[in-house]
Amino acid sequence: MSHTTLLALDGLTCGHCVKRVQETLTKLDNVEQADVTVNEARVTGSASAEALIAAVEGAGYHATLSADDSHPKPDPLTESEPQPEALTAAVSQLPASDAGDSYQLLIDGMSCASCVGRVQNALQNVPGVSQARVNLAERSALVLGTASPQTLIDAVSNAGYAAEIIEDETERREKQQQSAQIATRRFRWQAALALALGIPLMGWGMIGDNMMLTAENRSGWLVIGALTLLVMIIAGGHFYRSAWRSLLNRTATMDTLVALGTGAAWLYSISVNLWPEWFPMEARHLYYEASAMIIGLINLGHMLEQRARQRSSQALEKLLDLTPPTARVVTETGDRVLPLSEVQLGMTLRVTTGDRVPVDGTIVQGEAWLDEAMLTGEAIPQQKSPGDTIHAGTVLQDGSVLFSAQAIGKNTTLSRIIQLVRQAQSSKPEIGQLADKISSIFVPAVVLIALLSAAIWYFAGPAPQIVYTLVIATTVLIIACPCALGLATPMSIISGVGRAAEFGVLVRDADALQRASTLTTLVFDKTGTLTEGAPRVVEVVLFNGAEAANVERQAAALEQGSSHPLARAIINHAALASLPEVAQFRTIPGLGVSGILDGKPLLLGNLALMEQQKIDTSEITGTLAEHAANGSTPVLLAAEGKIVALFAIRDPLRQESVSALQRLHRRGYQLVMLTGDNEITANAIAREAGIDRVIAGVLPEGKAQAISQLQQQGQQVAMIGDGINDAPALAQADVGIAMGGGSDVAIETAAITLMRQDLNAVADALAIAKATLRNMKQNLLGAFIYNACGIPIAAGILFPLTGTLLNPVVAGAAMALSSITVVSNANRLIRYRPPQD
């Protein structure tokens, strides 16, 4: 049976040590997962502690069984996690946010996936860093280990970027929002400036003089060349600075391609403009509009991307907003309202109906019903009494309690959930952008080919050598302009995302489409995702000659005034305009309610209440078992000492769930239900829905662990959920898919959001993702073939056969044709319809 073993480690000093120990442990036959830091290893599997210690010792380090490992932890895939009523014990399994030193860095200058890899490698190679996770969307890095803050900043600086340490959450939020707003405004005016010049020039080239230099227009084109250079500096300077930094670091990115393409076009054009006599008449074509248009369009794309990132970051911060800014502290002189930052451990606090709990604590006085959906995902509130633990961010629905503060600040359960979300987002599987991978090899190769070809023609070519040399070098760079390669992926994404929106699927980032196309396993939350999230009475079973109208009236009267979901289900089912008053009404904690109506004593509650009150339930045993097996919650009504009715209450499946899941089954996906509900209810729902596998009774960390476990088994996993409690699992999954009617945090943590409340949108989203990836590959392959064929021709490979060189005008036309081909192919996605089989 799987269990978790904690090992205390000694001798690890850097990320390389951590990686070596982790690889050593995961290679053992009986190890399913190993999470390693410089001080500790958490190993899941059936391997013995002795075998694990021996493996670590064999790798050259020291290990001992941790004192905290007093008992095995359950494997979330094979054993049930604690139920909501055992939440207090389960919370202790969440990783402490201050386990070792951690630093949050804001990074400036990152623009693509290769930048993320460079920054992450720079941080990971710092001595003392056990883990570094870089988040491109937030332009941030989370670093764990013993390295000093200044060392981390220096490492990022040496990699060609800027960094600063952020310790205060409020400061981090303000700086990120301010930076995003500034970047959006900058990209907007840069795009407008470049397009204001490029569009008229392109129009003139189509209806005017075809951009050919003559003696009459030379002065005018010289002015336009100067204006183009000014636009390149003002609106595109960041491309050239980034390309220069990449060059200094011996790497290449898409910015390098942009810089080379636009720079080559302008340099060729200005050369023709200044020294037309050096060029044959047919080669005196100008490319100023290409430089301006490329810069304008790419800046426009950056602006739209920045807007999406800004919205995502703001919505994710709503996790922090679950904690109220103040707390009501009980003192000897009365209650005082204090800022949350001033609350200390051990203080006594008060919360009443409607309040959010400010910090974690233990109830010392009073009873209440708390909505813990942000932790458990379940709609039914939990009753709390003295000695029970309550958690920051939960809502007190009914009652009033005094509690002692036991965890504050970053140590609360909510703060630790936030940390889980951030870490899971930063540790998504590495899926590099194919265009960046190609460009890292392609750009240096193109430059080398251009220089080599120019040198050959200079030393071995016909006279005038300088003309042939310049034409060869310029033509190679123009034909290798990054237009097609740069448009290949973005155009497919724009078309694919737009088409997905028409089907009610909102895609937050481009990586989501790529990851969604390779999924093998779909994991569904139960409440609010597969089900409607609103319990209701599905059946009323009568006993002892009772009448339906009468028992519904009695039950609703007893429950009037209660906000409990089960009570509201009974009241809504009765649908009575007015309800009679109940005499001698009494709440029986954890069991139900009692009262007298029309002179008859009534009891309404669970089986335990009936047994406590000595009510004979022998005749309904079979009925109780039947409804429990069907996933219903039975509420019993007794009148004058006899059972008269059973209200079967259930959160029903969404209308389309079964058909949608069958559709996904036919596509070959494995379907898993992951829920905090109890195993009996979960299995009943799974049987009805057609789910392959059930993982029940899990809390937020357990959900993320379960997703990680599936990934360790080689599965490509999507998580579909709607609650705040699903956020860590949504972030951990290869693709997080949120129901549009769910919480804002779930929606913004997920990479894909279903805007229509229909699980068929999941099948549509996955089909569109596959079509988009296929289209991207076609575009990239086409762009690569174009360059693979065009560059040798531009370098003069056909000169021995034809006696002529490729004209830069033809090179420009080929470049334009390749872009048109890419755009046309991507536009096919606009008409794509997902199969409905």
C-alpha positions in Angstrom: 0.0 0.0 0.0 1.3 3.4 -0.9 2.4 5.8 1.9 4.4 8.9 2.2 7.8 8.9 3.9 9.6 12.1 5.1 13.4 12.1 5.0 15.6 14.8 6.5 18.5 15.4 4.0 22.0 16.7 4.6 24.8 17.6 2.2 22.6 19.2 -0.5 23.8 22.7 -1.4 22.2 23.6 -4.8 19.7 22.8 -7.4 21.9 20.2 -9.0 22.0 18.3 -5.7 18.3 18.4 -5.4 17.9 17.2 -9.0 20.3 14.3 -8.5 18.6 13.1 -5.3 15.1 13.4 -6.9 16.2 11.4 -10.0 17.8 8.8 -7.7 14.6 8.3 -5.7 12.2 8.3 -8.6 14.2 5.5 -10.3 13.4 3.1 -7.4 10.8 0.5 -8.4 8.5 1.2 -5.5 8.6 5.0 -5.6 5.6 6.7 -7.3 6.6 10.3 -6.6 9.5 12.2 -4.9 9.4 15.9 -4.0 12.9 17.1 -2.9 14.2 20.3 -1.4 17.7 21.0 0.0 16.5 19.9 3.5 13.8 17.3 3.0 12.4 14.6 0.7 8.7 13.6 0.6 8.5 10.2 -1.1 5.2 8.5 -2.0 5.1 4.8 -2.7 5.6 1.4 -1.1 9.4 1.6 -0.7 10.7 1.1 2.8 12.5 4.0 4.6 15.7 1.9 4.7 15.7 1.5 0.9 15.1 5.2 0.4 17.9 6.2 2.9 20.3 3.7 1.2 19.5 5.3 -2.2 20.3 8.8 -1.0 23.5 7.6 0.7 24.5 5.9 -2.6 24.1 9.3 -4.4 26.6 10.8 -2.1 24.4 12.5 0.5 23.0 11.8 3.9 19.4 11.0 4.9 17.5 10.1 8.1 13.9 9.4 8.8 12.3 12.8 9.6 10.8 13.2 13.1 7.7 14.5 11.5 7.0 11.2 9.7 5.2 9.7 12.6 2.6 7.9 10.4 2.1 7.2 6.7 0.1 9.7 4.7 -2.6 8.3 2.5 -2.1 8.1 -1.2 -4.8 10.3 -2.7 -5.3 7.8 -5.6 -5.8 4.7 -3.4 -7.2 5.9 -0.1 -9.9 8.4 0.8 -8.8 11.8 2.2 -10.4 13.1 5.4 -14.1 14.1 5.0 -15.2 17.7 5.5 -16.0 17.1 9.2 -12.3 16.1 9.7 -11.1 19.3 8.1 -9.1 20.3 11.2 -6.8 17.3 11.0 -6.5 17.5 7.2 -5.4 21.1 7.1 -2.2 20.2 8.9 -1.2 18.3 5.7 -1.0 21.5 3.7 2.7 22.5 3.3 3.7 25.4 5.5 4.3 28.6 3.6 7.4 29.3 5.6 9.1 25.9 5.2 12.5 27.3 4.4 13.4 30.6 2.8 11.4 31.7 -0.2 11.6 34.9 -2.3 9.2 36.4 -4.8 10.9 38.3 -7.6 9.4 40.6 -10.2 11.2 40.1 -13.5 11.4 42.8 -16.2 12.3 42.1 -19.8 10.9 38.6 -20.4 9.0 38.2 -23.7 8.8 34.6 -24.7 9.3 31.0 -23.5 13.0 31.1 -24.2 13.3 34.0 -21.8 11.6 32.0 -19.1 14.0 29.1 -19.6 17.0 31.5 -19.5 15.9 33.2 -16.2 15.0 29.8 -14.6 18.3 28.3 -15.5 20.1 31.4 -14.2 18.3 31.1 -10.8 18.5 27.4 -10.6 22.3 27.5 -11.0 22.7 29.9 -8.0 24.3 28.0 -5.1 21.8 27.4 -2.4 18.7 27.5 -4.6 16.7 24.4 -4.3 13.9 25.3 -6.6 13.1 28.2 -9.0 9.8 28.6 -10.8 9.3 31.4 -13.3 5.9 32.6 -14.3 5.7 34.5 -17.6 2.1 35.6 -17.1 2.9 37.4 -13.9 6.5 38.3 -14.9 7.6 36.8 -11.6 9.8 34.1 -10.1 9.3 32.0 -6.9 12.7 30.9 -5.5 13.1 28.4 -2.6 16.4 27.9 -0.9 19.2 29.6 1.1 20.6 32.0 -1.5 20.7 35.7 -0.6 18.2 38.1 -2.3 21.1 40.1 -3.9 22.6 36.9 -5.3 19.3 36.1 -7.0 19.0 39.6 -8.4 22.6 39.5 -9.7 21.9 36.2 -11.4 18.9 37.5 -13.3 20.8 40.7 -14.2 23.7 38.6 -15.6 21.2 36.8 -17.8 20.1 40.0 -19.4 17.0 40.9 -17.4 16.1 43.1 -14.4 14.7 41.8 -11.1 13.6 43.1 -7.7 12.6 41.2 -4.5 9.0 41.7 -3.3 8.2 40.9 0.3 4.9 42.6 0.8 1.9 41.2 -1.0 0.2 44.6 -1.4 3.4 46.1 -2.9 3.6 43.2 -5.3 0.1 43.6 -6.5 0.4 47.4 -7.0 3.7 47.1 -8.9 2.5 44.3 -11.2 -0.7 46.2 -12.0 1.2 49.5 -12.6 3.7 47.7 -14.8 1.0 46.0 -16.8 -0.9 49.3 -17.4 2.3 51.1 -18.5 3.2 48.3 -20.9 -0.3 48.2 -22.4 -0.2 51.9 -23.1 3.3 51.7 -24.5 2.5 48.9 -27.0 -0.7 50.7 -28.1 1.0 53.9 -29.1 4.0 52.1 -30.6 1.7 50.0 -32.8 -0.3 53.1 -33.8 2.9 55.0 -34.7 4.4 52.2 -36.8 1.1 51.3 -38.6 0.5 55.0 -39.3 3.6 55.0 -41.5 3.4 51.4 -42.8 -0.2 51.2 -44.0 0.1 54.3 -46.3 3.4 53.1 -47.6 2.0 49.7 -48.4 -1.0 51.3 -50.1 1.3 53.5 -52.2 3.3 50.4 -53.2 0.2 48.8 -54.5 -1.2 51.7 -56.5 1.8 54.0 -56.9 5.3 53.5 -58.2 5.8 49.9 -56.8 8.4 51.2 -54.4 11.0 51.4 -57.1 13.7 54.1 -56.8 14.1 56.6 -59.7 16.0 59.8 -60.1 12.8 61.8 -59.7 11.6 60.3 -56.4 15.0 59.7 -54.7 14.8 62.7 -52.4 11.2 61.8 -51.3 12.2 58.2 -50.5 15.2 59.5 -48.6 12.9 61.4 -46.3 10.7 58.4 -45.9 13.8 56.3 -45.1 14.7 58.7 -42.3 11.1 58.6 -41.0 11.2 54.8 -41.1 14.4 54.8 -39.1 12.8 57.1 -36.6 9.8 54.8 -36.3 12.0 51.8 -35.9 13.9 53.5 -33.1 10.9 54.9 -31.2 8.3 52.1 -31.8 10.6 49.1 -32.2 13.6 49.9 -30.1 12.7 47.3 -27.6 13.1 44.6 -30.3 16.6 45.7 -31.1 17.6 46.0 -27.4 16.3 42.5 -26.7 18.1 41.1 -29.8 21.3 42.8 -28.6 20.9 41.2 -25.1 20.3 37.9 -26.7 23.4 38.2 -28.7 25.5 39.1 -25.6 24.1 35.9 -24.0 24.7 33.8 -27.1 21.1 33.0 -27.6 18.3 34.0 -30.1 14.6 34.7 -29.7 11.8 35.9 -31.9 12.9 39.4 -31.1 16.2 38.5 -32.9 14.2 37.5 -36.0 12.2 40.7 -35.9 15.4 42.8 -35.5 17.2 41.1 -38.3 14.2 41.1 -40.7 13.3 44.8 -40.2 16.9 45.9 -40.0 17.9 44.1 -43.2 14.9 45.5 -45.1 15.8 49.1 -44.0 19.5 48.7 -44.5 19.0 47.4 -48.1 16.5 50.2 -48.8 18.7 53.0 -47.5 21.7 51.6 -49.4 19.7 51.7 -52.6 18.5 55.2 -51.7 22.0 56.5 -51.0 24.0 54.7 -53.6 21.6 53.6 -56.4 24.5 53.4 -58.8 25.8 50.4 -56.9 22.6 48.4 -57.8 21.2 47.1 -61.0 18.2 49.0 -62.2 15.9 46.0 -61.5 17.2 45.7 -57.9 16.4 49.3 -56.9 13.4 48.2 -54.9 12.7 49.7 -51.4 11.3 47.9 -48.4 10.6 50.6 -45.9 7.0 49.6 -45.5 8.0 46.1 -44.5 10.0 47.4 -41.5 7.2 49.6 -40.4 4.4 47.1 -40.8 6.2 44.2 -39.0 7.0 46.4 -36.0 3.4 47.8 -35.9 1.7 44.4 -36.1 3.9 42.7 -33.5 3.4 45.6 -31.1 -0.3 45.3 -31.6 -0.1 41.6 -30.7 1.9 42.4 -27.6 -0.7 44.9 -26.5 -3.6 42.4 -26.8 -1.5 39.8 -25.0 -0.6 42.3 -22.2 -4.3 43.1 -21.7 -5.2 39.4 -21.3 -2.3 39.0 -18.8 -3.4 42.0 -16.8 -7.0 40.7 -16.5 -5.7 37.3 -15.5 -3.5 38.7 -12.8 -6.2 40.9 -11.3 -8.7 38.1 -11.2 -6.3 35.7 -9.5 -5.7 38.3 -6.8 -9.3 37.7 -5.7 -8.0 34.8 -3.7 -6.4 37.3 -1.4 -9.6 39.3 -1.2 -11.4 36.4 0.5 -9.7 37.5 3.7 -11.4 40.6 5.3 -9.2 43.6 5.9 -10.2 43.9 9.6 -11.0 41.6 12.5 -13.3 42.1 15.6 -11.1 41.5 18.6 -12.7 40.9 22.0 -11.0 42.8 24.8 -11.8 43.5 28.5 -13.3 46.9 27.5 -15.4 45.5 24.7 -15.0 44.6 21.0 -12.4 46.5 18.9 -12.0 46.5 15.2 -8.3 46.1 14.2 -6.5 45.9 10.9 -5.7 42.3 10.1 -2.0 43.0 10.2 -2.4 43.8 14.0 -4.1 40.5 14.9 -1.8 38.4 17.1 -1.7 34.7 17.9 -3.9 33.9 20.9 -6.2 36.9 20.5 -10.0 36.2 21.0 -12.0 37.3 17.9 -15.8 37.4 17.3 -17.6 36.6 14.0 -21.4 36.7 13.5 -23.8 35.8 10.7 -22.6 36.9 7.3 -19.0 37.6 8.4 -15.9 36.1 6.7 -13.5 34.5 9.1 -10.3 36.7 9.2 -7.8 34.1 10.5 -7.6 30.4 11.3 -8.6 29.6 14.9 -10.4 27.4 17.4 -13.9 28.1 18.7 -14.0 28.8 22.4 -17.7 29.9 22.7 -20.9 29.6 20.6 -22.2 27.5 17.7 -22.5 28.3 14.1 -22.9 27.0 10.5 -20.0 27.8 8.3 -19.9 27.7 4.5 -16.5 26.0 3.8 -17.0 25.7 0.0 -13.7 27.5 -0.5 -12.0 24.6 1.1 -14.2 21.5 0.5 -16.1 22.6 -2.6 -19.3 21.3 -1.1 -22.4 23.5 -0.8 -23.7 22.2 2.5 -22.4 24.3 5.5 -20.8 22.6 8.4 -21.9 23.0 12.0 -19.1 24.2 14.3 -19.0 24.2 18.1 -16.4 24.8 20.9 -13.2 23.0 20.1 -13.7 23.0 16.3 -11.3 24.7 14.0 -12.5 27.5 11.6 -10.5 28.9 8.7 -9.8 32.3 7.2 -12.0 33.1 4.2 -14.9 30.8 5.2 -18.3 32.4 5.7 -20.4 32.2 8.8 -23.9 31.6 7.5 -25.8 31.4 10.8 -24.8 31.9 14.4 -22.1 33.7 16.4 -18.9 32.4 17.9 -15.8 33.6 19.8 -12.6 31.9 18.6 -8.9 32.0 19.5 -6.5 33.0 16.6 -4.2 30.0 15.9 -2.7 30.9 12.5 -2.3 34.4 11.0 -0.8 36.0 7.9 0.9 33.6 5.5 0.3 30.7 7.8 -3.4 30.5 7.3 -5.0 27.7 5.3 -6.1 30.2 2.7 -2.7 31.7 2.3 -1.2 28.3 1.9 -3.8 27.5 -0.8 -2.7 30.7 -2.6 0.9 29.4 -2.4 -0.2 26.1 -3.8 -1.9 27.8 -6.8 1.2 29.9 -7.5 3.6 27.0 -7.2 1.4 24.8 -9.4 1.1 27.5 -12.1 4.8 28.0 -12.1 5.5 24.2 -12.3 3.4 23.5 -15.4 4.9 20.9 -17.7 7.6 22.4 -19.9 6.1 22.9 -23.4 8.4 25.2 -25.4 7.1 27.3 -28.2 8.1 25.5 -31.4 8.8 28.7 -33.2 11.3 29.8 -30.5 13.0 26.4 -30.7 13.4 26.7 -34.4 14.5 30.3 -34.2 17.2 29.5 -31.7 18.9 27.4 -34.4 17.5 29.2 -37.5 18.6 32.7 -36.8 22.3 32.0 -36.3 22.3 29.7 -39.3 20.7 32.4 -41.5 23.3 34.9 -40.4 26.1 32.5 -41.0 24.8 31.6 -44.4 24.4 35.3 -45.3 28.0 36.0 -44.2 29.5 32.9 -45.8 27.6 33.5 -49.1 28.7 37.2 -49.2 32.3 36.2 -48.5 32.3 33.6 -51.3 30.8 36.1 -53.8 33.2 38.8 -52.7 36.3 36.6 -53.3 35.1 34.4 -56.1 32.2 36.2 -57.7 32.1 38.2 -60.9 32.6 42.0 -61.0 31.5 44.2 -59.5 32.0 42.1 -56.4 30.7 44.6 -53.9 27.3 44.7 -55.7 27.0 40.9 -55.8 28.1 40.7 -52.2 25.6 43.2 -50.9 22.8 41.8 -53.0 23.5 38.2 -51.9 23.7 39.2 -48.2 20.6 41.4 -48.3 18.5 38.9 -50.3 19.3 36.1 -47.9 18.2 38.1 -45.0 15.1 39.4 -46.7 14.0 36.0 -47.9 14.6 34.8 -44.3 12.5 37.6 -42.8 10.6 36.3 -39.8 7.1 37.2 -41.2 6.0 33.7 -42.0 7.7 32.1 -39.1 6.5 34.8 -36.8 2.9 34.6 -38.1 2.7 30.8 -38.2 1.8 30.3 -34.5 0.0 33.6 -33.7 -2.3 33.4 -36.7 -3.4 29.9 -35.9 -3.9 30.9 -32.2 -6.0 34.0 -33.2 -8.2 31.9 -35.5 -8.5 29.0 -33.1 -9.2 31.1 -30.1 -11.8 33.1 -32.0 -13.5 30.0 -33.3 -13.5 28.5 -29.7 -15.2 31.7 -28.4 -18.0 31.1 -30.9 -18.6 27.7 -29.2 -18.6 29.2 -25.7 -15.0 28.4 -24.9 -12.7 31.1 -23.6 -9.0 30.3 -23.9 -6.7 32.4 -21.6 -3.3 31.7 -23.2 -1.8 30.1 -26.3 -0.1 27.2 -24.4 -3.5 25.9 -23.3 -4.5 25.0 -26.9 -1.2 23.2 -27.4 -1.5 21.2 -24.2 -5.2 20.5 -24.7 -4.4 18.8 -28.0 -2.4 16.0 -26.3 -4.7 15.2 -23.3 -5.4 11.6 -22.3 -7.3 11.9 -19.0 -10.1 14.3 -18.0 -10.7 14.9 -14.3 -14.0 16.4 -13.2 -15.0 18.0 -10.0 -18.5 16.9 -8.9 -20.4 19.7 -7.3 -21.3 22.5 -9.7 -19.4 20.8 -12.6 -21.1 17.4 -13.2 -24.0 18.4 -10.9 -26.0 21.6 -10.8 -24.6 22.6 -7.4 -28.1 23.2 -5.9 -29.5 20.3 -3.7 -33.2 19.6 -4.2 -35.8 17.1 -3.0 -35.9 14.3 -5.6 -38.4 12.0 -3.9 -40.7 11.9 -0.9 -41.4 8.5 0.5 -44.5 8.2 2.8 -45.0 5.9 5.7 -47.8 5.0 8.1 -50.6 6.4 6.0 -49.2 9.9 5.8 -50.3 12.4 3.1 -47.8 14.1 0.8 -49.2 17.6 1.1 -49.4 17.4 4.9 -45.8 16.1 5.5 -44.4 18.7 3.1 -46.2 21.4 5.0 -44.9 20.1 8.3 -41.3 19.8 7.1 -41.3 23.2 5.5 -42.7 24.8 8.7 -40.0 23.3 10.8 -37.3 24.5 8.4 -38.6 28.0 7.7 -36.0 30.7 8.5 -33.1 28.4 8.0 -30.5 29.1 5.3 -29.1 25.6 5.3 -29.1 24.2 1.8 -31.0 21.0 2.8 -33.6 23.2 4.6 -34.0 25.4 1.6 -34.4 22.3 -0.6 -37.4 21.2 1.5 -39.0 24.7 1.6 -38.6 25.1 -2.1 -40.1 21.6 -2.7 -43.1 22.5 -0.6 -43.6 25.8 -2.6 -46.2 27.2 -0.1 -47.1 30.8 0.0 -47.2 30.9 3.8 -46.1 28.5 6.5 -47.6 28.1 10.0 -45.7 28.9 13.1 -44.1 26.0 15.0 -44.4 25.9 18.8 -41.6 24.9 21.1 -39.1 24.9 18.2 -35.7 23.5 19.1 -32.4 22.9 17.2 -30.7 19.7 18.1 -27.0 20.2 17.1 -25.8 17.8 14.4 -29.1 15.9 14.3 -32.0 18.1 13.2 -34.9 20.1 14.6 -38.1 19.5 16.7 -41.3 21.3 17.4 -45.1 21.1 17.8 -47.5 21.9 15.0 -51.2 21.5 15.2 -50.7 19.9 18.6 -48.5 17.2 17.2 -44.8 16.7 18.2 -42.6 16.7 15.2 -39.0 15.6 14.6 -37.1 16.4 11.3 -33.5 15.3 10.8 -31.1 12.4 10.2 -31.2 8.7 11.3 -29.2 9.5 14.4 -31.9 11.9 15.6 -34.6 9.2 15.3 -32.5 6.7 17.1 -31.8 9.2 19.9 -35.5 9.9 20.3 -36.3 6.1 20.3 -38.2 6.3 17.0 -38.7 2.9 15.4 -36.8 2.9 12.0 -36.8 -0.8 11.3 -39.4 -0.5 8.5 -37.4 2.0 6.6 -33.9 0.4 6.8 -34.1 -0.9 3.2 -35.4 2.5 1.9 -32.5 4.3 3.6 -29.9 2.0 2.1 -31.5 2.3 -1.3 -31.3 6.1 -1.3 -27.8 6.2 0.2 -26.7 3.9 -2.7 -28.2 6.3 -5.2 -26.3 9.2 -3.7 -29.2 10.9 -2.0 -29.1 12.5 1.5 -32.1 11.2 3.5 -34.0 13.6 5.9 -36.6 11.9 8.1 -39.8 13.3 9.4 -41.5 11.8 12.5 -44.9 12.8 13.9 -46.2 11.6 17.2 -43.4 9.0 17.6 -43.7 7.4 14.1 -41.8 7.9 10.8 -44.2 9.5 8.3 -41.8 10.6 5.5 -38.4 10.4 4.0 -37.2 13.4 2.0 -34.5 12.2 -0.5 -32.3 15.3 -1.2 -29.7 15.2 -4.0 -27.6 17.5 -6.0 -28.7 16.2 -9.5 -26.5 15.8 -12.5 -26.5 18.5 -15.1 -29.0 17.7 -17.9 -26.2 17.3 -20.5 -23.6 15.6 -18.3 -24.3 12.0 -19.4 -24.4 12.7 -23.1 -21.3 14.9 -23.0 -19.3 12.3 -21.1 -20.3 9.6 -23.5 -19.1 11.9 -26.3 -15.8 12.2 -24.6 -15.6 8.5 -24.0 -16.0 7.9 -27.7 -13.0 10.2 -28.3 -10.9 7.9 -26.2 -10.4 9.9 -23.0 -10.3 8.4 -19.6 -12.8 10.1 -17.2 -12.1 10.6 -13.5 -14.2 12.2 -10.8 -12.3 14.1 -8.1 -14.4 15.4 -5.2 -14.4 16.3 -1.6 -17.8 14.5 -1.1 -18.0 11.1 0.6 -17.3 8.0 -1.4 -20.8 6.5 -1.4 -22.4 9.6 -2.9 -19.5 10.1 -5.3 -19.7 6.5 -6.6 -23.5 6.8 -7.1 -23.1 9.9 -9.2 -20.2 8.3 -11.1 -22.3 5.3 -12.0 -25.1 7.5 -13.3 -22.7 9.8 -15.3 -20.5 7.0 -16.7 -17.3 8.0 -15.0 -14.4 5.5 -15.2 -12.7 6.2 -11.9 -13.6 8.0 -8.6 -11.2 9.8 -6.2 -13.4 11.0 -3.3 -13.0 12.8 0.0 -10.1 15.0 -1.0 -9.2 18.5 0.1 -7.6 21.2 -2.1 -4.0 19.9 -1.6 -5.2 16.3 -2.1 -6.8 17.4 -5.4 -3.5 18.9 -6.6 -1.6 15.8 -5.4 -4.0 13.5 -7.2 -3.5 15.4 -10.5 0.3 15.2 -10.0 0.0 11.5 -9.3 -1.8 11.0 -12.6 0.9 13.0 -14.4 3.6 10.9 -12.8 1.9 7.9 -14.4 2.5 9.4 -17.8 -1.0 10.9 -18.3 -1.7 14.2 -19.9 -4.4 15.6 -17.5 -7.1 18.2 -17.8 -9.0 19.3 -14.6 -12.5 20.6 -15.0 -13.9 22.4 -12.0 -15.7 25.5 -10.8 -14.8 26.2 -7.1 -12.1 28.1 -5.3 -11.1 24.7 -3.8 -10.4 23.5 -7.3 -7.8 26.3 -8.0 -4.7 24.3 -7.0 -5.8 21.3 -9.1 -6.7 23.5 -12.0 -3.2 25.1 -11.9 -1.4 21.8 -11.4 -3.1 20.1 -14.3 -1.7 20.2 -17.8 -4.8 22.1 -18.7 -7.3 23.7 -16.2 -10.9 24.0 -17.5 -13.3 26.1 -15.4 -17.1 26.2 -15.6 -18.1 29.8 -16.4 -20.6 29.9 -13.6 -18.0 29.0 -11.0 -15.8 31.2 -8.9 -13.7 34.0 -10.4 -10.6 32.5 -9.0 -11.3 29.1 -10.6 -12.0 30.8 -13.9 -8.8 32.8 -13.9 -6.6 30.0 -12.5 -7.8 27.8 -15.4 -6.4 28.1 -18.9 -9.7 27.5 -20.5 -13.2 28.7 -19.3 -16.5 27.3 -20.5 -18.7 30.3 -20.9 -21.8 28.2 -21.5 -23.0 25.9 -18.8 -22.7 22.8 -20.9 -20.1 20.1 -20.6 -20.3 19.5 -24.4 -18.2 22.6 -24.5 -15.3 20.5 -23.1 -15.5 18.2 -26.1 -15.7 21.2 -28.4 -12.7 22.9 -26.7 -10.5 19.8 -27.1 -11.5 19.3 -30.7 -10.7 22.9 -31.5 -7.4 22.6 -29.6 -6.4 19.6 -31.8 -7.3 21.4 -35.0 -5.4 24.5 -33.9 -2.2 22.5 -33.1 -2.5 20.7 -36.4 -2.8 24.1 -38.2 0.1 25.5 -36.3 2.3 22.6 -37.3 1.2 23.0 -40.9 2.1 26.7 -40.8 5.5 26.1 -39.1 6.3 23.4 -41.5 5.4 25.5 -44.5 7.4 28.5 -43.2 10.4 26.2 -42.5 10.2 24.6 -46.0 9.9 28.1 -47.5 13.1 29.2 -45.7 14.9 25.9 -46.4 14.3 26.3 -50.1 14.5 30.0 -50.4 17.7 30.7 -48.5 19.9 28.5 -50.7 18.4 30.1 -53.8 19.0 33.5 -52.4 22.6 32.5 -51.6 23.1 31.9 -55.4 23.0 28.1 -55.5 21.3 28.3 -58.9 23.7 30.8 -60.4 25.8 28.2 -62.3 22.6 27.0 -64.0 20.8 30.3 -64.7 23.6 32.8 -64.7 21.6 35.2 -62.6 21.1 35.9 -58.9 17.7 36.0 -57.2 16.5 39.5 -57.3 15.7 41.1 -53.9 12.4 42.1 -55.4 11.6 38.4 -56.0 12.8 37.6 -52.5 10.4 40.2 -51.1 7.6 38.8 -53.2 8.4 35.3 -51.9 8.4 36.6 -48.4 5.0 38.2 -48.9 3.6 35.1 -50.5 4.8 32.9 -47.6 3.0 35.2 -45.2 -0.2 35.1 -47.3 -0.1 31.3 -47.3 0.3 31.1 -43.6 -2.6 33.6 -43.0 -4.9 31.8 -45.5 -4.2 28.4 -43.9 -4.9 29.8 -40.4 -8.2 31.3 -41.6 -9.5 27.8 -42.4 -9.9 27.4 -38.6 -12.6 30.2 -38.7 -14.9 27.7 -40.5 -13.9 24.7 -38.4 -16.8 22.8 -36.8 -16.0 20.3 -34.0 -17.4 16.8 -34.7 -20.5 16.0 -32.7 -20.2 12.2 -32.7 
